[in-house]
Every structure is written in structure tokens, then in C-alpha cells.
Amino acid sequence: MIARLDFAPLDGITKRVFRRVWHAHFGGADRYFVPFISPTDQHVITPRDRRELENPEGLPQVPQVMAKQAADFVWAAEALADMGYEEVNLNLGCPSGTVTAKGKGSGLLMDPDRLDRFLDQVFSAARVPVSVKTRLGYHTPEEFPRLLEIFNRYPIACLTVHPRVRPEKYRGAVHMDLFALAMAESKNPVCYNGDLTSVAGVRALEAQFPGLDAAMIGRGAIADPALLRRLRGGPAASKEELQAFTQELYQAYQDFYGQAAPASQRMKEVWFYLIHLFENGERLGGRMRRSRGPRAYEELEARIFQELELLEDPQGELA
Ligand SMILES: Cc1cc2nc3c(=O)[nH]c(=O)nc-3n(C[C@H](O)[C@H](O)[C@H](O)COP(=O)(O)O)c2cc1C
């Protein structure tokens, strides 16, 4: 039985405003991973990062750091510990070309010996527990056994595995055979991440890996904000509840940005996933994606709630 459910970090989407409103309306996540910060060698937390990381609501959060140099990661981990964080996550998964070209994110998986030295420096110096979120490799899944051997040399608080390689980004089949290897051979606790979008999907994962005690869910919990609650035996979201959620979120974004245009842009990113909760949502969802400006957004959102019914048993398509 999976005992712990983590909310995955989605940069640009699951930022502070989203986490706060989602948590208030639906909840059910044991921990929220904050999308990465990427410290420079100047070693300052920018005012923007600080705003993102401040946590007056006291949500159970884990911040994530992306760095090429171990010294920069260690510095950031210390700064985050000073802010009260009790675990810091290392990003070894980001597939973006601009990130990997700088040797960060999944770019660190390219050279296993270098990764080993990086982890050695991090685990010799860090005073706060460090967890890792990784892919199977940079080029091919066959790289994973070697990487796992390296991970096994360090006391990683939790190894979250997204069983794809960098060119696969977030699409196509996941390599469950290699996740099975992580389950069999990891000396550190393991968390599964990838494409969990329905109660049935999570139950199937539990049946396949009875020893798995943590899963991380991202897009599935945006597409169906009640998914984690449903996994704990709670009810599905009603239309009224979803409307209250989207309206508060839109208002919170307007308060944050001080204007409606960027707020409606953020909402459209949420609706990109959320539309899959509705029967025949493609047409209005497509119109919303192509629409411009807050008025068009508001009209289309109102039409979705007026005209469309919720699916009986959403399977959480990932768009
Ligand atoms: C738009 C977007 C932004 C993301 N940002 C981050 C990030 O900041 N840090 C990270 O570790 N993963 C990031 N991810 C990956 C997700 O955390 C997660 O691993 C991925 O979406 C697969 O899980 P899911 O199928 O449950 O969504 C991002 C994914 C997407 C689609």
C-alpha cells in the first residue's frame, strides 16, 4: 500500500499561489515539491526565489535545487535549512536543452563519474537530508543500472524515479522493468513518479509493487484536483467545488500579478489539464487554448461549467 503521496513540482504551474489554493480546496498530498531554484555562484537567494519559498501557511514542502557544481548545491541546501526546510531535493531529471547544456538537471546523468564526485561532495558536506529526483539516464534506459550503483553509495533520503530518459521528456511508455530494478536493488527508499492519473492506475502500481511506499503525482493531480483525496477514499470533485477552486485560483493570481492578463494565462495552463475532467471538453478546451486576453478566458470558463458535464470515472488523460 502506498503510504505517502507527494505532489510533483511543475515549474510555471505548481508555484506558491497554486499550491496554496489547491491545498485549501482539495488537499491529500503529504508533501509538496517546490519547483526548482537554480542558484548562481554568487550565492544569493533572489527576492523572487525567497517569495516562492516562504511558507507562512506551513504547507509540508520540499524545495528543489538544480546545480552543476556541488558547492552551489551545498550552499543552497544550507540556505534552505536556515529557512526551516528539513529536506532538500536534487533535480537530476529536467530534460530541457537549455538546462542540460549547462550540465544541470538530467545533464548531470551524462557523465556518471562526474555525478559520483558531485554526490560525494554533496553528501560529505550537507547538514540537511538530501533526496534525489532522477530519470533512468541521459540517452538510454540501459544507463540506469550504473547510475543506481552510484546512488547506492550515498544515504539519499528518497530516490524518486521517473522511469524515462531525457529524449522521452514526459511522453511515451514508462520503462517499468527498470523501475522494478530500482525497487529490487536500491539501498535507499524509492518513490515512483510518472503518468499516475487515476485511482485504478495507482491501485495497479500497488499490486505490481507491494513494497512501494511512496508515489509522486503531478499532471494527474492538476487534471483531477480530487485525485489524491479519492486515493484516500474521499469523494470525487463536484462541479461546484471545481468552480470554487478555479475562481479562487484566478482571483489569487490576479492579486499576485496585480492584473488579469498574466492571471488568465496561468489559468489556461491549469485548464490544459483540467479540461479532461469534462465530457466532450476538446472543443471548448481548444478554444480556450487559442483565446487571447482575460475576457475571452472568463467567458470560456463560464461556458465550460454551464455546458459540460463531468466525466463519471475520469481516467486522467495527460493531454
Ligand atoms: C511543465 C512542467 C514543469 C516541470 N517542472 C519540474 C521541476 O521544476 N522540477 C522537477 O523535478 N520536475 C519538473 N517536472 C516534472 C514533473 O515533476 C513530473 O516528474 C512529470 O510531470 C511526470 O510526473 P506526472 O506524470 O505525475 O506529471 C515538470 C513537468 C512539466 C510538464
The ligand as an SDF file (V2000), in Angstrom:
LIG
                    3D

 31 33  0  0  0  0  0  0  0  0999 V2000
    5.5220   21.9760  -17.2210 C   0  0  0  0  0  0  0  0  0  0  0  0
    6.3420   21.0520  -16.3740 C   0  0  0  0  0  0  0  0  0  0  0  0
    7.2290   21.5870  -15.4300 C   0  0  0  0  0  0  0  0  0  0  0  0
    8.0100   20.7340  -14.6320 C   0  0  0  0  0  0  0  0  0  0  0  0
    8.8760   21.2640  -13.6890 N   0  0  0  0  0  0  0  0  0  0  0  0
    9.6290   20.4230  -12.9150 C   0  0  0  0  0  0  0  0  0  0  0  0
   10.5170   20.9170  -11.8950 C   0  0  0  0  0  0  0  0  0  0  0  0
   10.6320   22.1110  -11.6360 O   0  0  0  0  0  0  0  0  0  0  0  0
   11.2440   20.0020  -11.1930 N   0  0  0  0  0  0  0  0  0  0  0  0
   11.1280   18.6460  -11.4140 C   0  0  0  0  0  0  0  0  0  0  0  0
   11.7990   17.8550  -10.7500 O   0  0  0  0  0  0  0  0  0  0  0  0
   10.2880   18.1670  -12.3300 N   0  0  0  0  0  0  0  0  0  0  0  0
    9.5340   19.0070  -13.0730 C   0  0  0  0  0  0  0  0  0  0  0  0
    8.6470   18.4890  -13.9660 N   0  0  0  0  0  0  0  0  0  0  0  0
    8.4230   17.0260  -13.9960 C   0  0  0  0  0  0  0  0  0  0  0  0
    7.3040   16.6350  -13.0280 C   0  0  0  0  0  0  0  0  0  0  0  0
    7.6860   16.8950  -11.6860 O   0  0  0  0  0  0  0  0  0  0  0  0
    6.9810   15.1360  -13.1540 C   0  0  0  0  0  0  0  0  0  0  0  0
    8.1630   14.4090  -12.9640 O   0  0  0  0  0  0  0  0  0  0  0  0
    6.3950   14.7940  -14.5240 C   0  0  0  0  0  0  0  0  0  0  0  0
    5.3280   15.6610  -14.8520 O   0  0  0  0  0  0  0  0  0  0  0  0
    5.9220   13.3380  -14.5490 C   0  0  0  0  0  0  0  0  0  0  0  0
    5.0030   13.1080  -13.5000 O   0  0  0  0  0  0  0  0  0  0  0  0
    3.4050   13.1390  -13.7660 P   0  0  0  0  0  0  0  0  0  0  0  0
    3.1570   12.1870  -14.9190 O   0  0  0  0  0  0  0  0  0  0  0  0
    2.7780   12.6750  -12.4890 O   0  0  0  0  0  0  0  0  0  0  0  0
    3.0650   14.5260  -14.1460 O   0  0  0  0  0  0  0  0  0  0  0  0
    7.8830   19.3210  -14.7850 C   0  0  0  0  0  0  0  0  0  0  0  0
    6.9820   18.8040  -15.7290 C   0  0  0  0  0  0  0  0  0  0  0  0
    6.2260   19.6410  -16.5220 C   0  0  0  0  0  0  0  0  0  0  0  0
    5.2540   19.0340  -17.5190 C   0  0  0  0  0  0  0  0  0  0  0  0
  1  2  1  0
  2  3  1  0
  2 30  2  0
  3  4  2  0
  4  5  1  0
  4 28  1  0
  5  6  2  0
  6  7  1  0
  6 13  1  0
  7  8  2  0
  7  9  1  0
  9 10  1  0
 10 11  2  0
 10 12  1  0
 12 13  2  0
 13 14  1  0
 14 15  1  0
 14 28  1  0
 15 16  1  0
 16 17  1  0
 16 18  1  0
 18 19  1  0
 18 20  1  0
 20 21  1  0
 20 22  1  0
 22 23  1  0
 23 24  1  0
 24 25  2  0
 24 26  1  0
 24 27  1  0
 28 29  2  0
 29 30  1  0
 30 31  1  0
M  END
$$$$
